[in-house]
Every structure is written in C-alpha cells, then in structure tokens.
Amino acid sequence: MTTPSNPNEVVTKALLRLVNVPGLDRPAALITLDNGFDHKKPNTLGPAGLASLDAAITEATQANPAFIAVTGKPYIFCVGADVTGMPLIKTREQALEIGRLGHQVFARLKDSEIPTFAFVNGAAMGGGLELALHCHYRTLSGGAAALALPEVTLGLIPGWGGTQLLPNLIGIIGAAEVVISNPLQQNKMLKPAKAAELGVADILLEPADFLERSLEWAAGVVRGEVTVTRPEIDRDSWDGVIEFAKAVLDERLHGAVPSAYKALELLTLAKDTPFAEGTAAEEEALADLLLSEEQRSSLYSFDLVQRRAKRPAGAPDKGLARDVKKVGIVGAGLMASQLALLFARRLEVPVVMTDLDQARVDKGVGYVHSEIDKAVAKGRMGEGTAAKLRGLVTGAVDKAAFADADFVIEAVFEDLNVKKQVWAEVEKIVSPETILATNTSSLSVSAMAAELAHPERVVGFHFFNPVAVLPLLEIVRGERTDDASLATAFAVGKKLRKSCVLVSDAPAFVVNRLLTRFLGEIIGAVDAGTPIEVADAAVDPLGLPMRPMALLQLVGPAVAYHVGGTLHEAFPDRFAASENLKRIADSGLPIMADKQINPEVKALLVTGDQQLTADEVRQRALDALAQEIRLMLDEGVVAEAQDIDLCMILGAGWPFHLGGITPYLDRSGTSERVTGKRFLAPGVASLPA
C-alpha cells in the first residue's frame, strides 16, 4: 500500500457483534462504526479505519449471519474520509491508492452474497454516505442531522463510488442535485425526509427505537415479507440533464471549479458504463484533484471554517464575559427587526426595540411576528416555541425600556452624528456595564465612543445581510474598548451561532473595505470607458457567487456609495468617488433587469475613452486586492491573512477553491508582483514547493 500513514488519524473502529433477531434462524452481524469519542467528534475513515472495517466485514462473513448491517455511534453514521490525511499525499500513486482502498473495502458490501444493510442512524456525509450506498438496503433515522455528498465544496468528487451508484439509484436529476448543486449552494445538506423522498433510503424510521425497528425491517426483507421497490431509472433524459447542468455550471462558474466539472463527467459515465470502469474513472479524477492547487485551497478554507472560526484569534478570556439577560435594539427597521428575531431565538431573553414613533415600532414587532408565523407554517418551529418568542420581542418608543438591558445594539442610519446622539441618550439610561454595540458597516467605533462617560464598553458588532443566513460577525475593538466588553461581545456572538473575527477599528473593517476596493476597480474601468458588460464579466474566471453589478444591486448602490465615501475620505489615493455610482444611487433604478444590465442605468453613465480588456480589468481588480490586503495586515486590522480569508468566505460568500482570496493571489503570482511577497507560506493553502 502506498497510502501515507497519518499520525493524526482518529481511528474509527468497526465493532462487530452478533445479534439475535426474532423470526430469523441465525444471528445478524451488526458492525458499529465508533471512533471512541462523543458526537462532537464524528466518525471519519482514514487508512486505519478502512482496515478496521475490512476486517469486520471478513469476520462477519465468516460467521455466516442472516444479514450484515452497518450503523454508527449515537447521532453519527460516518462523515466520510479523514481530511487530515489529505495534505500528506505527495504523489499521484498515493492519491490513486486513496480511491482504490475505499472502493475495495466498500465493494465487499455491494458484492456480498449475504444481504447487506446500512442503518443510517445519524449524520452521513461524503464517504460515509457512499458506504451506505454500497449496501443492498438502507434504513434512515428521521433524527439524522444531515446527509450530503459535499466533496465538490472541498475541490474533490465523491471518489468512493458515489458518482456511479447514486444516479443509478435515484436518477440523474436527483444525483446532480446532491453531487453538484447542493455543494455549490453553501454546502446545502439533505434532511432525512428529503433524502427518503429522493430514494436515497428505502425506509424512514423514527429515531427513538431506530435500531430495533431497523433490525425488524431487515429481518422482514430477508424473510421475503418486506418487498423493496425502487423506481425505474429514466435513461432517455440523462444526456439532456447533463447538457443542462453543464450550461448552468458554465453560466455560474465559467470553468473556475474543476471538481464540479469532473463530477459532471463522472455522472455522465454512470449512465451506461460498467461499475468497475466508472469507479476506475473516479480514482483517476480523485488523483487529479488531490494534487491540484484548487483542492489544497479548498482544504485550507474548510480548516478555516471548521477550526479557526471556532477559536477566534485575539479574543479575550471568555471568563471575563458578563451575563446578558436582556437585549435592547435601537431602531425597528428591517435590519433591527432581523436582529431582534435572531437575539430572541438564540439567547432566549427579552428583546425590546425602540424607534421614533409607535408606527415604526409596531411595524418592526409585526415583522418579527410574521417571520415566526412563517416558520410555524413551514414546520420549522413548534407553536410553543413560537408563542415564547412572540412574548420575548416587544417594542417601545421611550428608550427608558433599556434601563435593565445588559446589551444594547443600534441599527440606525449610517451617520456618525446620529449614532453618537443615540449613544449619548442611551448612556444616561443604562448601567455603566451595559455593552453598547454598533452595527455600523464602515464608521469609526472609537469616534462613536469618544464623548461618552464609559467609552470602554462600546464595541463594533457588524452583521452581514441577510442576518439569518450569513455566518460572519466582525467584532470591532475600539481604541478604548476593554477586555470584559469584548469578551461579552464574543460570548454573545457565539450564542448567536455566528463565526466571530476580531477586527481593529479601521475604516469599513474587512469585508466592506475589500469589496469596495474590488468594486471600485470595476466601476473605475467603466468610468474610464470600458463597456459595463465587459467590466462586469471580467472576473468570471474567479467563479465568484455573483457578478459585480449583481452584487452592487444586492448591497444597494446608495449604501455602496456611502461606504465608498467613507473610504475615499480615509484613503483618497486608493478609493475613488465615482460620479457614475452616485448617478445610479440617486436614480433609484435597479442595476439589473432580467439578468442583464438595465438599459436605463447604462444611459446614465458618463464615461471616458479608455477601453480596457476583460483581462486588464480583472488583473487591476486582483492587484488592488493584493495591495489592500497587505496594507490591512501591516495596519493590524486583523491578526493574520487567515482572518482576511475567513471573512471573505463567511461574509462575502467567496468560494472555497479561492481559499477566500489570499491563496489565489499567491498562486497566480499577484501577491509577489504587487507586494513583494506571498501572504501564506508554500504548502499552507497550496501544494508543497
């Protein structure tokens, strides 16, 4: 075997026991996957884990049981390959061996003359779900947290049979959704009901007595009393679905995510290619991708999201955090209302909103109640929980309602004088230890706090819209913010289930500063004379979640112009004030119309005669990002480049294959050409030198 040993592998053992099942004349062999930890450390399969499973299958087969079943430890079936071993792969032969090893072990379940079952009792992802697909039959617990084949997100493909088995089980449409579409939608997971509806499982069972019911059902299958029927696979539409999926990928990714295209090629093969040939193709594709720069960047991104996001760099001792038993929100507009619902749901404490008049307050509380009602109607929330949340969120016109609040956050108009006035009023009402948090997107936290009696308890708490979806929270330390206030902010952010990054008090912080610089180069090219369609499509090869003009519309031209103005005032040599952007903002016109640039917006533009090519526009935008990131790191805006990347992934939705952004700037040579050095050492988010 050429697979490198992994000293960091947490070995998932395959524990075999023989179980007597009523109605069968001999025991069943039950293999339980268990790495010895609780559900917080899921089962994964590295070389040692696969060897343990292989040995358990051998022992089970020799016992001549009525059937062989594989299940997992409580709440977890298996979440796939052990990613900690992937950076150890140095050669193509080692990469090929990874695919071969999984195929060899799993195929024993598929080819077994003894009936095989997967009792999917909990989360099943990647290689874990592929393991289940190799079994002849599958039961699924309604309590399973998530099911997915997320490999494309990691720059890989389902490399242990998933691309060949799944489409021939549930059809090409469902398989394309699970293998390609879901990973590209922020790694969307399947809920058990949806997985059963697609046909991934043969039966959905209640979690309370899942194992007992699974054994009974399997016994019924073995005795011939339970007939498992599966729909006939439509092969006539297969090629058409593949062609459509390819067009969608081209429109969205423009070839930027090799793993998605490789996965599509493998799904194409699955139509009529013998299984052995299809899995051999998986091995080749897996080897190609495991030794690609995009995959190493994707692993780096995964590590940032799974590890660094949970241990924020520079965060103070959590023991300094104060209890938060009531939250106040200044404002009752859309952002404030979203915050009110989030705080009530996650902290389960009273939340009170205030605004200038009762009509605004009533509208804000009404929004929260309507969102709760929608969640109940969709089955996402029980009526008991809904009633509790409705009671927790209230409104008032008088800020005196904040008197006993421990944490007050403002979400008012983005104007420094307005925010300073708000805090001057609130400070007279609340206790000296109440945290005052601002949701400003670009203004100085220090300036906001400067004239207060207790500036040490003012902290930036910058959410991203939509609040319920985007996981990033930029926590901004002002010049006089103390550790206790900062620790409380981080504790609250964690309870809100946000990924928090510590940011110093610099204009527009991280995400907005970089996006404004990036968009500024695109808009600047238009101002100079580049056709807006050319400038808009120039960054397509990066595979970003949306084009610049669609992003500008999402942010809002007026907001973008305001943030740009703040940055222009701070850094006039790098952030221009675009008159064309002002014209668009003042017009109130939508930038996009039917996925095209609005002709009315184009008519507003006043441009020069310097027309750049798409390549020139893209390189200027990348150069600007490299320069700005280097300056931000030199200024100490964040601790390390890793925090820049984490912010861009979680706050701007930038893709894993870019590694956020700095790995891409490194591997394209932009970092060294613009700033004189790389952001990351070779091998951190790239192939070893």
N, C-alpha and C positions, 0 to 999 in steps of 0.2 A: 504494500500500500504506500502511495506517495503523499497521501494527505498529511500535512504537517500536524504534529501533536499540538494541542492547545492547552498550555498550563493554566489558563483562566477558565477552562470549560467547567461549568457547573453541571455535573453529570446527571442526566435524567435516567434513572434506573427503570427497567421494565420488570416489575414484580409479578410473578406468576403464582396463582393459586387455583386449585380445582374446586369448583362449586357445584353442589348438588342442586339441580333444578327440578321441581315437581313435573312429572309427566315424561321425563327422559330416563332411559335405561342406563345412562352413564353420565359422569360429570361433564360440565363445561369448563373450558380453560379460560380464565379471566386474567388478562395482562393489564396491570395498572401502572401507568407512567407517573413517576414521582421523583422529583429532584431533592426531596428531603426538607424543602422549605415550605412556608405557607404560601397562600395565593398571591402574595405581593411579589414573589419571585417565580414567574411562570416556568413551566416545563419547556425546555428547548432541546434540540437534538444536534449534538456535535458528533465527532467520530466515536467517542466512548459511549455516548448514548445510543447511537445506532448499533454498536456492537452488542450492547445490553439487550436491545430489542431483538436483534438477530438471534441471540442465544435463547431468549424467552420463547420465540417462535419455534425454534428447534425443540426445546423441552416440551412445549405444548403439543406439538405434532406427535412427538414420541409417546405422549400419554393417550393418544387416540381418543380425544374428547368428542362429545356430541357436536360441539362447535367451539370456535376460538373467538373471543371478544377482546377488544382493546378499549380501555377507558382511561380517565385521568384522575389526578388527585382532586380534592374538593375545589370546585369552581373553575378548574383549568383542565382542558384536554391536552393541548400542546400548541404552542405559538410558533413552531417552525424551527428553522435552522438556527444554530448558535452563531449570531453575527460577530461575536467577539473573536472568532477564529478567522474571519474573512481577511483582515489585514495581514495575516500571516502567510497568505498564499502569494508565492513569488513567481511560480512558473505555470505555463499553460497545462502541463501534465497534472500538477496538483489541483488546478481548477477543474479539469475533466474528472478527476477522481472523486471530487465532492459530489458531482452529479451521479456518477456511476454507483457510488456507495449507497446513496439514498434509493436509487432505482432498484438495486439488487436486493436490499432488505425489504422494501415495500412490496416488490413484485411477489414475494413469498406469500403475502396475504391475498393478492389478486389471483395467483395461480394455484392456491391451495385447494386440494381435493376435499378438505374439511371446510364446511361453511365458515366464513369469517364475518364478523360484525364489528362496527365501530359504535360504541356507546358514547356519543359526544356530550359529555356532562357539563362542559363549560367552554371557555374561550378556545377557539380553534382557528389558527391563522397560518398562512404560508404552508410550510412542510407539515404542520400538524393537520391542516385540512386535507392536504394531499395524502397523508397517511390514511385518513378516514375514507377518502375516495377510492383507495385501493381495496378496501374491504367490500365484500359482496353486498352487505346491507348496512344501513346506518339508522340509528335512533338519535334523536336530538332533544336535549332538555330545553324547555321554554325559559329556563333561567340562564342559559348561556349568554355571557356578556357580549360577545361579538364573534362573527365569523368573517373571514376575508382571505383573499389571496393578494396581499399588499406588495408583492415583490417589485412591481414596476416603480413604486414610490422609492424603493431603495436602489434603483438602477439595475434591477435584475429581472428575471422572468420566473414564474413558477417552474422550478427545474427538477422536481421530483415527480413528474407525471401529470401535474395539474392541467397543463395546456392540452393534453391529449385525452384525459379522462373526463374532465368537466363538460366540454362541448358535446361529447357523446353520451352524457348522462342527462343534461338539461337543455341541450340545444345551443346553437351558436349565438343566438341573441343574448340569452342569459349569461353564457360564458364570457362574451365580450364585455358585458356589463361588469362582471365580477373581476375579471382578469385585467381589464384595461381602464374602463370608465371609472369605476369606484376608486381605484388608487389615485387617479388624476383629479378626483374631487375631494381633495384634502384627506385622502385615505379613508374614504367612506366605508363603514362596516355594515354587514348584514345583521339584522335582528333575526332571532330564531324563526319567527313567523314568516318573514320574507324568504329565508333560506328554505324552509319547508315548502313554501309556495312555488319557488323555483324548481324544486325537486332535488335539492342537494341532500335532503334527508328523506327517508322512507316514512317516518312517523315522528310526530312531535308529541313529547310526553311532559307531564307536569314535573317540576324539579323535586317536589317533596319526596316522592318514592321512585325516583327516576331509575336507579339501578335495578330495583326489584321488578319494576314494570318492564324494563328493557330485557331482563333475563326471561321473563314470562313471554314477551312478544317473540324473542328469538327462538324460544322453545317451540312456540306455535309455528314459526316458519319452518323449523327443522322437521317437525312432525307433519308438515303439509297442511296444517289447519289454517294458516295465515298465508294468503297469496299476495305477493308484492307485484303490483302492476306499475309500469312506467310508460310514459307516452312515447310514441314513435318519433324519432328524430327527423325533422324536416331537412333533408339534404338538398332539396331543389332550390331553396332560398339562400343556402350557405354562401355561395360566391357573391351574391348581391349584398348580403350583410357585411361581408369582408370589404367589399368595394366601398360601401357607405362609411364603414368605420375608418378606412384609410383616408377618405375625404375629410372626415371630421378631425382626424389627427393632423392632417396637413394644414387645415384651416387654423387649428388651435396651437399646434406645436412647431410647425414648419420644419420638421426633422430634428428638433432640438433634444428629444428624449429617446435615445437609441433603444432603451428597454421596451418602450411602448411599441415600437415598430417590430422589434424582434418577437414580442409576444403575439403580435398580429400575424406574423409569418408562421408561427407555430400553430396558432389556431386554424390557419388556412390548411396546414398539413393534416390536421386532425380529421378532416372530412373523410379521406379515403386512404390514408397512409397506414400501413400496419403499425401496431402499437410499438414494437421494438424499434422500428425506424424512426417513429415520432419521438420516442424518448432519447434515442441517439442524437437526434437533432437538438433536443433540449440540452443535452450535455455540451454540444458544441456551442450553442448560444450562450449557455451559462459561463463557459470558459472565456468566450469573447468578452462578456460583460464584466466578469470578475476582475479582469485585467484592464479595465477602462478607467480613464480619469473621471468620467461622469459617475461611475459606481462608487469610487472612493470619495468623491464629493458628497454623494448621497448618504453613504455611511457616516460621514462627518456630520451631516445635517441631522441624521437620525440620533446620533450621540448627543448633539446639542439639545434637541427637543426632549429626549428621554432622560438625560442626566444633568447637563448644565442648567437647564431651565428649572430643575427642582432644587438646585443648590446655587442660588444667585451669588455671583461674585461681588464681594464687598458688603453684603448685607450684614447688619449688626447682630449681636447675640439676640436670639429670639426670646430669651428670658427677660429682656427689657421691655417687651411689648405690654401695653396696657389692655385691659378688657374693654371691649366695645359692646355695650348693651342697648344703645340706641343710636340711630344714624339720622342726620339731618341733611337735606339736599336743597340748596339754594337754586331755585328755578323749577319750572314744571313743564318745560318744553319737551321735545321728543327725546333728546339725549338724557335729560334729567329723569324722564319717565322710564326709560330703559334702565338707567342706573337704579332707580327705586325698586323695580321688579327684581333686578339681579341681587341687590343687597338683601331684600326680604327673603328671597328663595335660598340664598346661600348662608346668610348669617342667622336667619330666623329670629330677627329682633325688630322692634318697631322702627319704621322709617317714615319720616314726615317731610313732605315737600312744601316749600313756600314760593309764592310769586307775587306779582304786583297787585293782582285783583283776584276775586273769587272765581271769575270765569276761567282764567288761566289755570288756577289750582284745580278746579273741577275737571277741566279737560285733561290735565296730567293724571289725576287719580283715575279718571274714566279710561284712559289709555291702558293703565296697568290692569284694571279690572277686565277690560276687553281681551287683553293678551292672556290672562288667566282663564277666561271663558273659552278662548280658542284652544288652549292646551287641554282643557277638560273635554271639549268636543272631539278632539283628535285622539283621545285616550291616553294622552301623555301625562295626565295629572288626575288624581282622585279628587272627588268633591270635598272630602275632608281637608285635604291639603289646600285646595283652592279657597275654602272658607277661611282657613287660618291666614293665608296670605292676604286675602282681601281685608282682614281685620288688622294686619300689621301695617299696611300702607295707608297713610292719611295725608291730608293737606291742610294748610293754614295760610292766612295772609300775613299774620304777625310773626316775625322771626323769634318772638318770645317762646315759640314752640320748641326752639332749640336749647332751652335753658338746661335741660338734663341730658343733652346729647353728648356722646363721647367722641363722635367722629362726624364732622360736617364737611361736605364736599360741595363745591359750587360748579354749576354748569350754566353760566350766564354768558352774555355777549362777549366776544373775544376783544375786549378793550381794557387796557391796563388800569385806567382810571376807574372804570366801572367795577372791576374786580377789587381794587384797593378800597373802594367805598363799601362794597359788600363785606369785606373782612373787618373794616373799622366798625360796622354796625354789629356784626356777629360777635366780635370780641367782647363787646360790652355786655353780652347776654350769657355766653358760655363760661365754663370754668377755665382756669388758666392752663389745665392739662388737656383740654379738648383738642383733638387733632383737627387742623384746618387744612383740607386737601383741595387743590385746584386741578380741574380737568383741562387746563389750558393746553393748547396744542403747539404754542410757539413762544409765549410771553415769559418774561423772567420771573421765576418764583421768588428770588431774592428781592427784586424790586417790589413785588406784591406785598412782601412781609416787612419791608424796611421801616415803616412808620408805626408798626404795631408794638404793643407793650410786651408781647411774647412772640417774637418772630421765630423762636426756636421750634415752635410746634406747627409751622407751615411747611407743607410738603407737596410736591407735584404728584399727581395721580392720573396719568394720561392714558385714557382708554382709546380704543380704536373702534370705528363704526363698521358694521353693526356690533354693538356691545356684547350681545349674547353669543356671537359667532367667533370673532377674532380673539385669540387667547392671550395676546400680549398686553402687558401693563408696564408702561415706562414709569418707574418711581424716581422722582427727581429730588435730589438733595440740594436745598438752597444753601447759601453761604453760612446761614446761622441755624439750619435745621439740626436738632440734637438727635442722639442715638435712640432715645426712647421713642420719639415721634417716628423716626424712620423704621424702627423695629415694629412699631404698631402698624405702620403702613404695609410692611411686608407680610405681617400676620394676617391682616385683613385681605390683602391680595391673594394669599394662599387659600383662605376660606372661600373667596370668590371663585376659586379654581382657575386663576389666571397665572400665566408664567410671567414672573416679575424680573425686570432687569434694572439694576441701579444705574442712573444716569446723572451726570453733573448738570448744573444749571447753565446750559448753553443754548443759544437761540434755536428753537424748533427741535431741540433734543436730538434723536437719532433718525427715526423713520421719516419724519416730515422734512428734516433737513436734507436727507439723501434723495428722497423722491422729488423735492423741489429743485434740487440741483440737476437731477436727471431730466425732469420735465422741462426745466429751464433751457437745457441744451436743445431739446426737441423743438420747443417753441421758438427759441432763438434762430434755429435753422429756417423755420417758416418765416420769421420776421425778415431774415436776410434774403429770402426769395425762393427757397425750396418749396415745391408744391406740398401742401399739407398732407396729401395721401402718401407721398414718398417719405416724408419725415415720420409719419405715423407708423408706417410699415417697416421702418429701418431697423428696429430692434426685434423683429420677428425671430431671427435665428437664436435668440436667447431663450425662447419658449416661455415667456412671462405669462402670468394668468390673464392679462388683458393688454391691449394696445394702449399707448399713452393717451390718446384722445378719449377713449372709453374710461380710462382711469380718471382723467381730468373731469369728465362728466360725473363720475361717481363721487369724487371728492367735492365737486361743486366749484365752478370757475371763480366765484366770489371768495370762497374760502381759500382756494389756491392763491389767488391774487393777494389776499390779506397776509397769508403766511409768507408768500414771496416778498411782500413789502417789509415784513419784519426782518427777513434775512438780507434783503437789499440794504436796509439801514445798517445792519451789523457788518455785512461783508459786501460792500458795493462793487468790489472788483470781480467777484465771482457770481453774484446773483443779480441779474439784470431785472429792471422793472419793465415788463413788456406791455406796450400800449395795445397790442392786439389782444392780449389776455384781458386787459381792462375793458376793451370794447365788447368782448364776448361776455364778460361778467355783467357789465352794465345792460346788455341787451336782454338778458334773461332767457335767451334762446337755448334749446338743447343742442349740444355739440353734435350728437349722433342722431340720425334719423334712418330707421330701417337698416341698421348696422353699417351705414355709410356716413361720411361727413355731411352734416346738414348744409345744403347749398346756401341757405340764408347766412349761416356763420361764415362760409367761405367768402361771401360777398362783403363782409365787414372788414376783411383783412387788408391791411396796407403793408406791402412788402417791398423789399429791395430787389436787386437784380443778380444777387449772388446765389446761384443754384448749386446745392451740394448733392452728391450722390448718396444713396442709401448707406453705402459702406462708410462714407465720410461722416454722415450724421451719427451712425452707430458708434464709430470709434471716438468721436468727440464726446458722446454721452458716457462711454466707458472711461475715457481719460478723466473726465470731470469727476466721476465717482471715485476713481483711484486717488485723485488729488484730495478730494473732500474727506475720504476715509482716513488718509494719512494725517491730515490736519486735525481731525477729530481725535485720533489716537494720541497725537502729540499734545493736544489740549487736555487730555484726560477725560473726555466726555464719557467714555466707558473704560472698563479695566483692560480689555483685550479685543482683538479683532473678532474673536469668537462671539462676543456680545453684539457686535455690529451684525454679524450673520444671523444670530438668533433673532434679533429684532426684525430683520428683513424677511425672514421666513415666517415668523409668527404675526408680525404686524402688517406686512405688505403682501403676504402670500407668495413670496418669491420661491421658486421651486428648489427641491432638494438637489437636483442634478447640478445646479449652480453652486451649491454649498452656501446658499444665501447670496453672497456676491464675491467675497474676497478670494475663495479658491479659484473661481473663474477668472478673476483679474490676474491671479498668479499664473495659471496655466496658459493663458493667452499672451503672456508676456507684458501685459499692460502695466502691472504693478511696478516692475523693474524699470520699464521705459519711462514712466511718468514720475515715480517717486524714488527710484534708485535701489529699491529692494523689495523682496516679497513680503506679503503680510503674514504668511504662515510658512513654517519650515517644510521642506520637501518630505512627503510621506504623511503629513498630518491630515491633509484632505486630498491627497494625490498619490499616485504610485511612487514608491521609493525611488530616489535618484539613482 
